[in-house]
Amino acid sequence: MAIDKAAVEAALDIVRPRLQADGGGIELKEIQDDGTVLVELQGACRGCPMAGLTMASQVECTLKDRVPGVTKVVNVA
C-alpha cells in the first residue's frame, strides 16, 4: 500500500511547531515501500542528545497514529 505523501507532510506539520520552539525542524526525505519514512532533523534538533526520544515520542508516534501504512520513522541526518 502506497503511503500518501501529503498525509505524511500534514502529520509532520503537527510536530514542527514543537521542534521549531526549540530551534529545530524536520524535513521529509523519502517514503519507502515497506512503510519506513526517512526524515532529517534540522537545526538544534540535529545534534541534540534527546533527538532519539523526540523521534520516538513525538515524530514516530504522530506519523503512525495519523498515516496508515507507516511502520517506522528514521532520522537520516
All heavy atoms as a GROMACS GRO file, in nm:
protein
  554
    1MET      N    1   0.084  -0.119   0.000
    1MET     CA    2   0.000   0.000   0.000
    1MET      C    3   0.088   0.125   0.000
    1MET      O    4   0.179   0.137   0.081
    1MET     CB    5  -0.088  -0.002   0.125
    1MET     CG    6  -0.169   0.123   0.144
    1MET     SD    7  -0.290   0.105   0.274
    1MET     CE    8  -0.209   0.190   0.406
    2ALA      N    9   0.064   0.211  -0.094
    2ALA     CA   10   0.142   0.335  -0.103
    2ALA      C   11   0.097   0.432   0.006
    2ALA      O   12  -0.022   0.446   0.034
    2ALA     CB   13   0.124   0.398  -0.241
    3ILE      N   14   0.194   0.496   0.065
    3ILE     CA   15   0.166   0.593   0.171
    3ILE      C   16   0.151   0.730   0.107
    3ILE      O   17   0.231   0.771   0.023
    3ILE     CB   18   0.280   0.593   0.275
    3ILE    CG1   19   0.284   0.458   0.344
    3ILE    CG2   20   0.261   0.705   0.376
    3ILE    CD1   21   0.400   0.441   0.439
    4ASP      N   22   0.048   0.801   0.148
    4ASP     CA   23   0.016   0.932   0.094
    4ASP      C   24   0.116   1.036   0.147
    4ASP      O   25   0.121   1.063   0.268
    4ASP     CB   26  -0.126   0.969   0.135
    4ASP     CG   27  -0.172   1.102   0.080
    4ASP    OD1   28  -0.105   1.157  -0.009
    4ASP    OD2   29  -0.274   1.153   0.129
    5LYS      N   30   0.195   1.092   0.055
    5LYS     CA   31   0.296   1.191   0.094
    5LYS      C   32   0.233   1.313   0.160
    5LYS      O   33   0.287   1.367   0.257
    5LYS     CB   34   0.378   1.232  -0.028
    5LYS     CG   35   0.487   1.330   0.004
    5LYS     CD   36   0.568   1.368  -0.118
    5LYS     CE   37   0.675   1.470  -0.080
    5LYS     NZ   38   0.754   1.512  -0.196
    6ALA      N   39   0.119   1.357   0.109
    6ALA     CA   40   0.050   1.474   0.167
    6ALA      C   41   0.009   1.446   0.312
    6ALA      O   42   0.017   1.534   0.397
    6ALA     CB   43  -0.070   1.512   0.083
    7ALA      N   44  -0.032   1.323   0.339
    7ALA     CA   45  -0.071   1.286   0.476
    7ALA      C   46   0.050   1.286   0.569
    7ALA      O   47   0.041   1.328   0.685
    7ALA     CB   48  -0.139   1.149   0.478
    8VAL      N   49   0.165   1.242   0.517
    8VAL     CA   50   0.288   1.244   0.597
    8VAL      C   51   0.327   1.389   0.628
    8VAL      O   52   0.359   1.424   0.742
    8VAL     CB   53   0.403   1.170   0.526
    8VAL    CG1   54   0.536   1.190   0.599
    8VAL    CG2   55   0.371   1.021   0.514
    9GLU      N   56   0.323   1.475   0.526
    9GLU     CA   57   0.357   1.616   0.547
    9GLU      C   58   0.261   1.681   0.647
    9GLU      O   59   0.303   1.759   0.732
    9GLU     CB   60   0.356   1.693   0.415
    9GLU     CG   61   0.475   1.664   0.326
    9GLU     CD   62   0.608   1.723   0.374
    9GLU    OE1   63   0.615   1.787   0.481
    9GLU    OE2   64   0.708   1.703   0.304
   10ALA      N   65   0.134   1.647   0.638
   10ALA     CA   66   0.035   1.703   0.732
   10ALA      C   67   0.065   1.658   0.874
   10ALA      O   68   0.054   1.737   0.969
   10ALA     CB   69  -0.105   1.662   0.691
   11ALA      N   70   0.104   1.533   0.891
   11ALA     CA   71   0.140   1.483   1.024
   11ALA      C   72   0.267   1.551   1.075
   11ALA      O   73   0.278   1.585   1.193
   11ALA     CB   74   0.156   1.332   1.021
   12LEU      N   75   0.363   1.572   0.987
   12LEU     CA   76   0.485   1.642   1.027
   12LEU      C   77   0.455   1.786   1.066
   12LEU      O   78   0.520   1.841   1.156
   12LEU     CB   79   0.590   1.637   0.915
   12LEU     CG   80   0.654   1.502   0.889
   12LEU    CD1   81   0.746   1.508   0.768
   12LEU    CD2   82   0.729   1.451   1.011
   13ASP      N   83   0.356   1.846   1.001
   13ASP     CA   84   0.316   1.983   1.037
   13ASP      C   85   0.265   1.991   1.181
   13ASP      O   86   0.271   2.098   1.243
   13ASP     CB   87   0.210   2.035   0.940
   13ASP     CG   88   0.267   2.074   0.806
   13ASP    OD1   89   0.390   2.092   0.795
   13ASP    OD2   90   0.187   2.085   0.709
   14ILE      N   91   0.217   1.882   1.234
   14ILE     CA   92   0.171   1.879   1.373
   14ILE      C   93   0.288   1.888   1.470
   14ILE      O   94   0.279   1.955   1.572
   14ILE     CB   95   0.087   1.752   1.398
   14ILE    CG1   96  -0.043   1.759   1.318
   14ILE    CG2   97   0.059   1.733   1.547
   14ILE    CD1   98  -0.118   1.628   1.314
   15VAL      N   99   0.399   1.821   1.438
   15VAL     CA  100   0.514   1.821   1.530
   15VAL      C  101   0.611   1.936   1.504
   15VAL      O  102   0.690   1.971   1.592
   15VAL     CB  103   0.590   1.686   1.527
   15VAL    CG1  104   0.501   1.574   1.574
   15VAL    CG2  105   0.649   1.657   1.392
   16ARG      N  106   0.605   1.996   1.386
   16ARG     CA  107   0.700   2.103   1.352
   16ARG      C  108   0.702   2.218   1.454
   16ARG      O  109   0.810   2.262   1.493
   16ARG     CB  110   0.674   2.157   1.213
   16ARG     CG  111   0.736   2.072   1.106
   16ARG     CD  112   0.731   2.140   0.969
   16ARG     NE  113   0.801   2.056   0.874
   16ARG     CZ  114   0.743   1.979   0.783
   16ARG    NH1  115   0.611   1.978   0.774
   16ARG    NH2  116   0.815   1.905   0.702
   17PRO      N  117   0.586   2.269   1.499
   17PRO     CA  118   0.592   2.381   1.594
   17PRO      C  119   0.667   2.346   1.723
   17PRO      O  120   0.738   2.431   1.778
   17PRO     CB  121   0.444   2.410   1.623
   17PRO     CG  122   0.372   2.362   1.502
   17PRO     CD  123   0.449   2.241   1.457
   18ARG      N  124   0.655   2.223   1.769
   18ARG     CA  125   0.727   2.183   1.890
   18ARG      C  126   0.878   2.183   1.866
   18ARG      O  127   0.955   2.226   1.951
   18ARG     CB  128   0.684   2.043   1.934
   18ARG     CG  129   0.541   2.039   1.982
   18ARG     CD  130   0.505   1.899   2.026
   18ARG     NE  131   0.380   1.864   1.961
   18ARG     CZ  132   0.336   1.743   1.937
   18ARG    NH1  133   0.406   1.640   1.974
   18ARG    NH2  134   0.222   1.724   1.879
   19LEU      N  135   0.918   2.135   1.750
   19LEU     CA  136   1.060   2.133   1.716
   19LEU      C  137   1.112   2.276   1.695
   19LEU      O  138   1.221   2.311   1.741
   19LEU     CB  139   1.084   2.048   1.591
   19LEU     CG  140   1.042   1.901   1.600
   19LEU    CD1  141   1.062   1.833   1.466
   19LEU    CD2  142   1.117   1.829   1.710
   20GLN      N  143   1.034   2.358   1.626
   20GLN     CA  144   1.074   2.495   1.599
   20GLN      C  145   1.086   2.576   1.728
   20GLN      O  146   1.170   2.665   1.737
   20GLN     CB  147   0.976   2.560   1.502
   20GLN     CG  148   0.986   2.501   1.363
   20GLN     CD  149   0.872   2.543   1.271
   20GLN    OE1  150   0.768   2.592   1.316
   20GLN    NE2  151   0.890   2.521   1.142
   21ALA      N  152   1.005   2.545   1.827
   21ALA     CA  153   1.012   2.616   1.955
   21ALA      C  154   1.147   2.595   2.023
   21ALA      O  155   1.192   2.679   2.100
   21ALA     CB  156   0.900   2.569   2.048
   22ASP      N  157   1.212   2.484   1.991
   22ASP     CA  158   1.344   2.455   2.047
   22ASP      C  159   1.457   2.485   1.948
   22ASP      O  160   1.570   2.442   1.968
   22ASP     CB  161   1.352   2.308   2.090
   22ASP     CG  162   1.264   2.280   2.211
   22ASP    OD1  163   1.249   2.372   2.294
   22ASP    OD2  164   1.212   2.168   2.221
   23GLY      N  165   1.425   2.554   1.838
   23GLY     CA  166   1.527   2.592   1.740
   23GLY      C  167   1.557   2.484   1.638
   23GLY      O  168   1.661   2.489   1.572
   24GLY      N  169   1.466   2.389   1.624
   24GLY     CA  170   1.489   2.280   1.530
   24GLY      C  171   1.388   2.276   1.418
   24GLY      O  172   1.310   2.368   1.398
   25GLY      N  173   1.391   2.166   1.347
   25GLY     CA  174   1.298   2.146   1.238
   25GLY      C  175   1.306   2.003   1.189
   25GLY      O  176   1.386   1.924   1.239
   26ILE      N  177   1.225   1.971   1.090
   26ILE     CA  178   1.223   1.836   1.034
   26ILE      C  179   1.184   1.845   0.888
   26ILE      O  180   1.100   1.926   0.849
   26ILE     CB  181   1.128   1.744   1.113
   26ILE    CG1  182   1.148   1.599   1.073
   26ILE    CG2  183   0.983   1.789   1.098
   26ILE    CD1  184   1.083   1.500   1.168
   27GLU      N  185   1.248   1.762   0.806
   27GLU     CA  186   1.219   1.759   0.662
   27GLU      C  187   1.197   1.614   0.619
   27GLU      O  188   1.275   1.526   0.656
   27GLU     CB  189   1.336   1.818   0.584
   27GLU     CG  190   1.316   1.817   0.434
   27GLU     CD  191   1.436   1.873   0.358
   27GLU    OE1  192   1.526   1.932   0.419
   27GLU    OE2  193   1.438   1.855   0.235
   28LEU      N  194   1.094   1.591   0.541
   28LEU     CA  195   1.067   1.460   0.483
   28LEU      C  196   1.168   1.434   0.372
   28LEU      O  197   1.184   1.517   0.283
   28LEU     CB  198   0.924   1.454   0.428
   28LEU     CG  199   0.886   1.327   0.353
   28LEU    CD1  200   0.894   1.205   0.443
   28LEU    CD2  201   0.747   1.342   0.294
   29LYS      N  202   1.235   1.321   0.377
   29LYS     CA  203   1.333   1.286   0.274
   29LYS      C  204   1.280   1.180   0.178
   29LYS      O  205   1.300   1.190   0.058
   29LYS     CB  206   1.463   1.235   0.338
   29LYS     CG  207   1.540   1.343   0.410
   29LYS     CD  208   1.580   1.448   0.310
   29LYS     CE  209   1.680   1.546   0.363
   29LYS     NZ  210   1.720   1.644   0.264
   30GLU      N  211   1.217   1.075   0.233
   30GLU     CA  212   1.174   0.965   0.147
   30GLU      C  213   1.070   0.880   0.219
   30GLU      O  214   1.072   0.867   0.340
   30GLU     CB  215   1.296   0.878   0.114
   30GLU     CG  216   1.270   0.762   0.022
   30GLU     CD  217   1.394   0.678  -0.003
   30GLU    OE1  218   1.507   0.725   0.021
   30GLU    OE2  219   1.376   0.564  -0.047
   31ILE      N  220   0.982   0.821   0.140
   31ILE     CA  221   0.888   0.722   0.191
   31ILE      C  222   0.917   0.593   0.118
   31ILE      O  223   0.908   0.586  -0.006
   31ILE     CB  224   0.741   0.765   0.167
   31ILE    CG1  225   0.713   0.899   0.235
   31ILE    CG2  226   0.647   0.657   0.219
   31ILE    CD1  227   0.579   0.959   0.199
   32GLN      N  228   0.956   0.491   0.192
   32GLN     CA  229   0.993   0.364   0.131
   32GLN      C  230   0.872   0.271   0.120
   32GLN      O  231   0.774   0.286   0.192
   32GLN     CB  232   1.105   0.298   0.210
   32GLN     CG  233   1.230   0.384   0.214
   32GLN     CD  234   1.343   0.323   0.293
   32GLN    OE1  235   1.324   0.239   0.380
   32GLN    NE2  236   1.465   0.365   0.260
   33ASP      N  237   0.882   0.175   0.030
   33ASP     CA  238   0.772   0.082   0.004
   33ASP      C  239   0.731  -0.001   0.125
   33ASP      O  240   0.617  -0.044   0.135
   33ASP     CB  241   0.808  -0.012  -0.111
   33ASP     CG  242   0.818   0.060  -0.244
   33ASP    OD1  243   0.757   0.168  -0.259
   33ASP    OD2  244   0.887   0.009  -0.335
   34ASP      N  245   0.825  -0.022   0.220
   34ASP     CA  246   0.793  -0.104   0.338
   34ASP      C  247   0.727  -0.025   0.450
   34ASP      O  248   0.704  -0.077   0.558
   34ASP     CB  249   0.919  -0.174   0.390
   34ASP     CG  250   1.022  -0.079   0.446
   34ASP    OD1  251   1.006   0.045   0.435
   34ASP    OD2  252   1.121  -0.128   0.504
   35GLY      N  253   0.697   0.103   0.426
   35GLY     CA  254   0.632   0.186   0.526
   35GLY      C  255   0.727   0.267   0.610
   35GLY      O  256   0.685   0.338   0.702
   36THR      N  257   0.856   0.259   0.580
   36THR     CA  258   0.956   0.339   0.653
   36THR      C  259   0.958   0.480   0.596
   36THR      O  260   0.964   0.499   0.475
   36THR     CB  261   1.096   0.276   0.639
   36THR    OG1  262   1.093   0.144   0.692
   36THR    CG2  263   1.200   0.358   0.713
   37VAL      N  264   0.953   0.578   0.686
   37VAL     CA  265   0.960   0.718   0.647
   37VAL      C  266   1.095   0.772   0.692
   37VAL      O  267   1.131   0.764   0.809
   37VAL     CB  268   0.845   0.800   0.712
   37VAL    CG1  269   0.858   0.947   0.678
   37VAL    CG2  270   0.709   0.746   0.666
   38LEU      N  271   1.170   0.825   0.597
   38LEU     CA  272   1.301   0.884   0.627
   38LEU      C  273   1.285   1.034   0.640
   38LEU      O  274   1.230   1.100   0.551
   38LEU     CB  275   1.401   0.851   0.516
   38LEU     CG  276   1.422   0.703   0.485
   38LEU    CD1  277   1.522   0.685   0.372
   38LEU    CD2  278   1.464   0.626   0.608
   39VAL      N  279   1.331   1.088   0.751
   39VAL     CA  280   1.325   1.231   0.778
   39VAL      C  281   1.464   1.280   0.818
   39VAL      O  282   1.552   1.200   0.852
   39VAL     CB  283   1.224   1.265   0.890
   39VAL    CG1  284   1.083   1.225   0.850
   39VAL    CG2  285   1.264   1.200   1.021
   40GLU      N  286   1.480   1.410   0.816
   40GLU     CA  287   1.605   1.471   0.862
   40GLU      C  288   1.571   1.575   0.967
   40GLU      O  289   1.500   1.672   0.938
   40GLU     CB  290   1.679   1.537   0.746
   40GLU     CG  291   1.808   1.602   0.789
   40GLU     CD  292   1.881   1.669   0.674
   40GLU    OE1  293   1.839   1.655   0.557
   40GLU    OE2  294   1.980   1.737   0.702
   41LEU      N  295   1.620   1.552   1.089
   41LEU     CA  296   1.607   1.654   1.192
   41LEU      C  297   1.705   1.765   1.159
   41LEU      O  298   1.818   1.739   1.116
   41LEU     CB  299   1.637   1.596   1.330
   41LEU     CG  300   1.531   1.500   1.385
   41LEU    CD1  301   1.577   1.443   1.518
   41LEU    CD2  302   1.397   1.569   1.402
   42GLN      N  303   1.664   1.889   1.179
   42GLN     CA  304   1.745   2.005   1.141
   42GLN      C  305   1.763   2.100   1.257
   42GLN      O  306   1.695   2.090   1.360
   42GLN     CB  307   1.678   2.076   1.024
   42GLN     CG  308   1.664   1.986   0.904
   42GLN     CD  309   1.583   2.052   0.793
   42GLN    OE1  310   1.490   2.127   0.818
   42GLN    NE2  311   1.619   2.022   0.670
   43GLY      N  312   1.854   2.194   1.239
   43GLY     CA  313   1.878   2.297   1.339
   43GLY      C  314   1.925   2.238   1.470
   43GLY      O  315   2.006   2.146   1.473
   44ALA      N  316   1.873   2.290   1.579
   44ALA     CA  317   1.914   2.247   1.713
   44ALA      C  318   1.882   2.100   1.738
   44ALA      O  319   1.947   2.035   1.819
   44ALA     CB  320   1.846   2.334   1.818
   45CYS      N  321   1.785   2.046   1.667
   45CYS     CA  322   1.748   1.905   1.686
   45CYS      C  323   1.851   1.810   1.627
   45CYS      O  324   1.860   1.695   1.668
   45CYS     CB  325   1.612   1.876   1.622
   45CYS     SG  326   1.475   1.962   1.702
   46ARG      N  327   1.926   1.859   1.531
   46ARG     CA  328   2.020   1.774   1.458
   46ARG      C  329   2.120   1.704   1.549
   46ARG      O  330   2.143   1.585   1.536
   46ARG     CB  331   2.092   1.854   1.351
   46ARG     CG  332   2.173   1.769   1.259
   46ARG     CD  333   2.237   1.855   1.151
   46ARG     NE  334   2.290   1.767   1.051
   46ARG     CZ  335   2.252   1.761   0.926
   46ARG    NH1  336   2.160   1.843   0.884
   46ARG    NH2  337   2.305   1.676   0.842
   47GLY      N  338   2.181   1.772   1.639
   47GLY     CA  339   2.282   1.711   1.724
   47GLY      C  340   2.239   1.696   1.869
   47GLY      O  341   2.320   1.667   1.956
   48CYS      N  342   2.113   1.716   1.894
   48CYS     CA  343   2.062   1.712   2.031
   48CYS      C  344   2.068   1.572   2.089
   48CYS      O  345   2.030   1.475   2.022
   48CYS     CB  346   1.918   1.762   2.033
   48CYS     SG  347   1.839   1.751   2.194
   49PRO      N  348   2.114   1.559   2.213
   49PRO     CA  349   2.118   1.427   2.275
   49PRO      C  350   1.979   1.367   2.298
   49PRO      O  351   1.966   1.247   2.319
   49PRO     CB  352   2.192   1.450   2.407
   49PRO     CG  353   2.199   1.595   2.427
   49PRO     CD  354   2.173   1.663   2.296
   50MET      N  355   1.876   1.448   2.293
   50MET     CA  356   1.739   1.399   2.311
   50MET      C  357   1.670   1.367   2.178
   50MET      O  358   1.551   1.336   2.176
   50MET     CB  359   1.657   1.504   2.387
   50MET     CG  360   1.710   1.535   2.527
   50MET     SD  361   1.712   1.388   2.632
   50MET     CE  362   1.538   1.368   2.658
   51ALA      N  363   1.744   1.373   2.068
   51ALA     CA  364   1.684   1.352   1.936
   51ALA      C  365   1.618   1.215   1.925
   51ALA      O  366   1.511   1.202   1.864
   51ALA     CB  367   1.789   1.369   1.827
   52GLY      N  368   1.676   1.112   1.981
   52GLY     CA  369   1.617   0.979   1.976
   52GLY      C  370   1.482   0.974   2.044
   52GLY      O  371   1.387   0.914   1.994
   53LEU      N  372   1.473   1.039   2.159
   53LEU     CA  373   1.346   1.045   2.232
   53LEU      C  374   1.243   1.126   2.154
   53LEU      O  375   1.125   1.088   2.146
   53LEU     CB  376   1.368   1.106   2.371
   53LEU     CG  377   1.246   1.116   2.460
   53LEU    CD1  378   1.186   0.978   2.487
   53LEU    CD2  379   1.283   1.183   2.591
   54THR      N  380   1.286   1.236   2.095
   54THR     CA  381   1.196   1.318   2.013
   54THR      C  382   1.142   1.236   1.897
   54THR      O  383   1.022   1.240   1.868
   54THR     CB  384   1.270   1.443   1.960
   54THR    OG1  385   1.312   1.522   2.071
   54THR    CG2  386   1.182   1.525   1.868
   55MET      N  387   1.229   1.162   1.832
   55MET     CA  388   1.186   1.080   1.719
   55MET      C  389   1.082   0.976   1.762
   55MET      O  390   0.981   0.957   1.697
   55MET     CB  391   1.306   1.008   1.656
   55MET     CG  392   1.394   1.097   1.572
   55MET     SD  393   1.310   1.166   1.428
   55MET     CE  394   1.271   1.016   1.340
   56ALA      N  395   1.106   0.910   1.874
   56ALA     CA  396   1.017   0.803   1.920
   56ALA      C  397   0.886   0.858   1.976
   56ALA      O  398   0.778   0.812   1.941
   56ALA     CB  399   1.087   0.717   2.023
   57SER      N  400   0.896   0.957   2.064
   57SER     CA  401   0.777   1.001   2.137
   57SER      C  402   0.691   1.102   2.061
   57SER      O  403   0.571   1.111   2.087
   57SER     CB  404   0.817   1.061   2.271
   57SER     OG  405   0.883   1.184   2.254
   58GLN      N  406   0.750   1.176   1.971
   58GLN     CA  407   0.672   1.277   1.900
   58GLN      C  408   0.653   1.243   1.753
   58GLN      O  409   0.541   1.230   1.706
   58GLN     CB  410   0.738   1.414   1.913
   58GLN     CG  411   0.736   1.468   2.054
   58GLN     CD  412   0.793   1.608   2.062
   58GLN    OE1  413   0.783   1.684   1.967
   58GLN    NE2  414   0.851   1.642   2.174
   59VAL      N  415   0.762   1.228   1.682
   59VAL     CA  416   0.753   1.213   1.537
   59VAL      C  417   0.693   1.077   1.498
   59VAL      O  418   0.593   1.071   1.428
   59VAL     CB  419   0.892   1.233   1.472
   59VAL    CG1  420   0.883   1.216   1.322
   59VAL    CG2  421   0.948   1.371   1.507
   60GLU      N  422   0.755   0.969   1.544
   60GLU     CA  423   0.708   0.837   1.503
   60GLU      C  424   0.566   0.809   1.551
   60GLU      O  425   0.483   0.759   1.474
   60GLU     CB  426   0.804   0.728   1.552
   60GLU     CG  427   0.771   0.592   1.495
   60GLU     CD  428   0.880   0.490   1.520
   60GLU    OE1  429   0.916   0.468   1.638
   60GLU    OE2  430   0.928   0.432   1.421
   61CYS      N  431   0.537   0.842   1.675
   61CYS     CA  432   0.401   0.818   1.727
   61CYS      C  433   0.297   0.896   1.647
   61CYS      O  434   0.191   0.842   1.614
   61CYS     CB  435   0.394   0.855   1.874
   61CYS     SG  436   0.469   0.734   1.982
   62THR      N  437   0.325   1.020   1.616
   62THR     CA  438   0.230   1.103   1.541
   62THR      C  439   0.207   1.046   1.402
   62THR      O  440   0.093   1.034   1.356
   62THR     CB  441   0.279   1.249   1.533
   62THR    OG1  442   0.294   1.300   1.665
   62THR    CG2  443   0.182   1.335   1.454
   63LEU      N  444   0.316   1.010   1.333
   63LEU     CA  445   0.301   0.956   1.198
   63LEU      C  446   0.228   0.822   1.198
   63LEU      O  447   0.139   0.800   1.115
   63LEU     CB  448   0.436   0.944   1.128
   63LEU     CG  449   0.473   1.064   1.041
   63LEU    CD1  450   0.494   1.189   1.123
   63LEU    CD2  451   0.592   1.034   0.956
   64LYS      N  452   0.262   0.734   1.289
   64LYS     CA  453   0.194   0.604   1.295
   64LYS      C  454   0.045   0.619   1.327
   64LYS      O  455  -0.037   0.546   1.275
   64LYS     CB  456   0.261   0.514   1.398
   64LYS     CG  457   0.391   0.453   1.350
   64LYS     CD  458   0.446   0.362   1.459
   64LYS     CE  459   0.565   0.284   1.413
   64LYS     NZ  460   0.616   0.196   1.520
   65ASP      N  461   0.013   0.713   1.414
   65ASP     CA  462  -0.127   0.736   1.453
   65ASP      C  463  -0.209   0.798   1.340
   65ASP      O  464  -0.328   0.771   1.328
   65ASP     CB  465  -0.136   0.827   1.575
   65ASP     CG  466  -0.097   0.759   1.704
   65ASP    OD1  467  -0.087   0.634   1.707
   65ASP    OD2  468  -0.076   0.830   1.803
   66ARG      N  469  -0.148   0.882   1.259
   66ARG     CA  470  -0.224   0.962   1.163
   66ARG      C  471  -0.213   0.917   1.018
   66ARG      O  472  -0.293   0.961   0.934
   66ARG     CB  473  -0.183   1.109   1.174
   66ARG     CG  474  -0.220   1.165   1.310
   66ARG     CD  475  -0.187   1.312   1.319
   66ARG     NE  476  -0.232   1.366   1.445
   66ARG     CZ  477  -0.349   1.426   1.463
   66ARG    NH1  478  -0.432   1.441   1.364
   66ARG    NH2  479  -0.382   1.474   1.581
   67VAL      N  480  -0.112   0.835   0.988
   67VAL     CA  481  -0.090   0.796   0.849
   67VAL      C  482  -0.091   0.643   0.836
   67VAL      O  483   0.003   0.578   0.882
   67VAL     CB  484   0.043   0.853   0.794
   67VAL    CG1  485   0.057   0.821   0.646
   67VAL    CG2  486   0.052   1.004   0.816
   68PRO      N  487  -0.194   0.588   0.774
   68PRO     CA  488  -0.198   0.443   0.756
   68PRO      C  489  -0.079   0.393   0.674
   68PRO      O  490  -0.042   0.454   0.574
   68PRO     CB  491  -0.329   0.421   0.678
   68PRO     CG  492  -0.410   0.544   0.704
   68PRO     CD  493  -0.312   0.656   0.722
   69GLY      N  494  -0.020   0.284   0.719
   69GLY     CA  495   0.090   0.222   0.647
   69GLY      C  496   0.228   0.257   0.698
   69GLY      O  497   0.325   0.190   0.662
   70VAL      N  498   0.242   0.361   0.780
   70VAL     CA  499   0.373   0.396   0.834
   70VAL      C  500   0.411   0.292   0.939
   70VAL      O  501   0.336   0.266   1.033
   70VAL     CB  502   0.374   0.538   0.896
   70VAL    CG1  503   0.505   0.564   0.969
   70VAL    CG2  504   0.351   0.644   0.789
   71THR      N  505   0.528   0.230   0.918
   71THR     CA  506   0.575   0.127   1.011
   71THR      C  507   0.689   0.174   1.098
   71THR      O  508   0.707   0.127   1.210
   71THR     CB  509   0.621   0.002   0.934
   71THR    OG1  510   0.725   0.040   0.843
   71THR    CG2  511   0.506  -0.061   0.858
   72LYS      N  512   0.768   0.268   1.044
   72LYS     CA  513   0.886   0.314   1.116
   72LYS      C  514   0.926   0.451   1.063
   72LYS      O  515   0.905   0.481   0.946
   72LYS     CB  516   1.000   0.213   1.094
   72LYS     CG  517   1.130   0.244   1.161
   72LYS     CD  518   1.230   0.128   1.156
   72LYS     CE  519   1.254   0.074   1.018
   72LYS     NZ  520   1.364  -0.022   1.011
   73VAL      N  521   0.986   0.533   1.151
   73VAL     CA  522   1.038   0.663   1.110
   73VAL      C  523   1.185   0.667   1.149
   73VAL      O  524   1.220   0.639   1.264
   73VAL     CB  525   0.962   0.780   1.176
   73VAL    CG1  526   1.017   0.914   1.128
   73VAL    CG2  527   0.813   0.771   1.145
   74VAL      N  528   1.270   0.702   1.052
   74VAL     CA  529   1.414   0.701   1.074
   74VAL      C  530   1.472   0.839   1.042
   74VAL      O  531   1.441   0.896   0.937
   74VAL     CB  532   1.482   0.594   0.983
   74VAL    CG1  533   1.633   0.598   0.999
   74VAL    CG2  534   1.427   0.457   1.014
   75ASN      N  535   1.555   0.889   1.132
   75ASN     CA  536   1.628   1.014   1.110
   75ASN      C  537   1.755   0.982   1.032
   75ASN      O  538   1.839   0.905   1.078
   75ASN     CB  539   1.662   1.079   1.245
   75ASN     CG  540   1.738   1.209   1.228
   75ASN    OD1  541   1.728   1.276   1.126
   75ASN    ND2  542   1.815   1.244   1.329
   76VAL      N  543   1.769   1.040   0.915
   76VAL     CA  544   1.884   1.012   0.829
   76VAL      C  545   1.998   1.112   0.845
   76VAL      O  546   2.100   1.099   0.780
   76VAL     CB  547   1.843   1.001   0.680
   76VAL    CG1  548   1.751   0.884   0.660
   76VAL    CG2  549   1.781   1.129   0.630
   77ALA      N  550   1.981   1.210   0.931
   77ALA     CA  551   2.085   1.312   0.949
   77ALA      C  552   2.200   1.257   1.031
   77ALA      O  553   2.186   1.176   1.116
   77ALA     CB  554   2.028   1.434   1.018
   0.00000   0.00000   0.00000
